[in-house]
C-alpha cells in the first residue's frame, strides 16, 4: 500500500511488527499516524 511505500526502511520494519501485533517503542505514534492516513484516504 502507499502508506508503507512512503516509510523509511526502519519504519517499514516497525510497520511489519505492528501488523504482527508486536510491542515496540513508537508503536502508538505509528498507530496514530496510520489512523490519520486512513482517515484522509477515506474522505
C-alpha positions in Angstrom: 0.0 0.0 0.0 1.1 3.6 -0.4 1.4 4.2 3.3 4.1 1.5 3.6 5.8 2.7 0.4 6.4 6.2 1.9 8.1 4.7 5.0 11.8 4.6 5.7 13.3 1.0 6.0 13.3 1.4 9.8 9.7 2.4 9.8 8.8 -0.4 7.4 10.2 -2.8 9.9 8.1 -1.3 12.7 5.1 -1.4 10.4 5.7 -5.2 9.9 5.9 -5.6 13.6 2.7 -3.6 14.1 0.9 -5.9 11.7 2.3 -8.9 13.7 0.9 -7.2 16.9 4.3 -6.9 18.5 5.0 -4.2 21.1 7.8 -1.7 20.3 8.8 1.9 21.1 6.9 4.2 18.8 4.0 1.8 18.3 1.3 4.2 19.5 2.7 7.0 17.4 2.7 4.8 14.3 -0.9 3.7 15.0 -2.0 7.4 15.3 -0.1 8.2 12.1 -1.7 5.3 10.2 -5.2 6.2 11.6 -4.7 9.8 10.3 -3.6 8.5 6.9 -6.6 6.1 6.6 -8.9 9.0 7.7 -7.5 11.2 4.9 -7.8 8.3 2.4 -11.5 7.6 3.3 -12.7 11.2 3.0 
